[in-house]
């Protein structure tokens, strides 16, 4: 029996090898992934690094997808796209060519060694909440509240919008 279509949100980020271009290419690849329909994409944001500070700023965005892929299958697709960009997993908060985080998968809640939903730190991160609230302010982040409500409780210092929301039709993604 196929998995039911779900509303899914992915955090997209990079800070190595022309990160703005990389984030845009990754969004295109997400839109071309079998079993996935790209619904919306936030603006791009330049953000200061978190955790390990001695690295370049990141470029971040959030995309909304619709998919019938179950969470682990979607995560495998995300890791495959990261690998195409040369992603190496060295240490937490390390510089990266591409980072694709499965933030929300419908109302699914789960915790395993490889995947926790909702993403365990998203409610603390302005670089996730700002673009998420831009495209889906009323989406619930588990029982914690909506993206817009959670954004009121975090500092937005170090997050700067780079431009307009990506026009998916004009960019040829949809």
N, C-alpha and C positions, 0 to 999 in steps of 0.2 A: 504494500500500500504506500503511495507517495506521501511525503511529508507535506503538511498543509502550508500554503503560502504565508510567509511572515514578513512583517515590517522590521527591517534590520538597519542598524547604524554602525558605520565603520569609521574609526579615527584614522586619518592618513597623515603621516609626518615624515620629514627627512631633513638632514642638515649637512649632507655631504654630496659632492658631485652635482652641482647645480640643482639644489633642492626644489626650487619652484617648478622647474621643468620636470623633474622627477615626480613630484606630486601630481602634476597635470597628466603625465603619461600613465601613472598608476591608476588614476581615476578612469582614464580611457580603457585600461585593461580590465578594471572591475566591471565596466559597462559591457565589455565583450565576453565576460565569463559565462559559460554555459550554465543555465538554470538561474541566472541572476538578471533582474531588470533594475537599471539605475533610475531612481525616482527624482532625487534632488541632490544638489551639492552646494555647500556653503562657499563663502568667499575664502580666499587664502589669507592666512595670518602669519606674520613673523612673530616668533615667540622666543623668549629667553629660555635657555636650558633649565631643566629641573634635576636636582640630585647632583650629578656630576657637572659642575659649572664651567670647567676649562675646555670648552668646545664651542663651535659656531652656533648661532641662533638657528632655530628650526623654522620650517615652513609647515603649517598645519592646516587641515581642513577636516570636515566631517561630511560623509555621504550617506544618503538614505537609499537602501536597496529594498527590493521585494524579491524573495526567493523561497523556493520549496526545498532548498538544501537544509539538512539538519545542522545544528551548530558545529559539530566536529568536522563534518564534510566541508562546510564553508571555511572553517579555520584552516583546513588543509589547502584549500584554494588560495587563501590569503598568504600562507607560507610559501606556496609555489610562486606567487607573484613577487614576494619579497626576494626569493632566491634569484629570480630573473634580473633583479636589480643589484645582485651581488651582496645581499644582506648577510652579515656575519654576526652571530650572537655571541658577543664576548663577555660583557657584564651589563648589569642593570643600568639603564640611563646612559649607555655608551653612545658615541656618535654613530649615525647610521645612514645608509643610502636610501632606505625605505623602512617605514614601520607601519604596519596595518593592524589595528587593534579592533577586535570584535567587541563593540561597546554594549549593544543591546540586540537581542534576537527575540522579537515579539515580547511577550511577558515572561519568557523563560528565565528561571532561576536555577543555577547549578554551580557546583564547586567541585573541581577535580584538580589533579596535578597540572593538567595542561590547559584548562579553561574554566574561568569563573564568570558567570553572568548574573547581573550586570557586571561590567568591568569593575574590579574592586576599588580602583582609585579615581574613577572618572568624576565623582562628585566633588573631588578636591582640586580638580585641574581646570583652570580657566581656559587653557588652550584646547580643551575638549568642550567645556560647557558653552563658551562663547559661540563657536561655529554650530554646535548642536542646537542651541537656543535660537540661532538665526534661522535655521530651516525647520525646526520642530519644537517651538517653545513649550508646548503642552505635553510633550512625550514624557511619560513617567519613567523615572530612573529607579526601578524597584519600588520599595516602599518609602524611599527617601524624599520624594517629591518630584515636581516637574523640572525639566532642564532650566526653565526661566526662574523658578523658585530657588533652585540650588545655586544658580549663578549669583544671586544676591548675597550669598554667604562666602564668596571667595574673592580674593584680590585679583583684579584684572591688570595689575602692573606687569609690564613686560610683554603684553600681547598687543600687536598693532595690525590692523586690517591692511592688506596689501592692495586690494582693489574690489571690484564688483563681484557679485556672485557669479560663478561660472555658468554661462549659458550653455546648457547641455545640447540643445538643438543646433546652435551655431557651431559648436565645437565638433559636431558630428557624432557625439556619444549616443544620442537617442534620435 
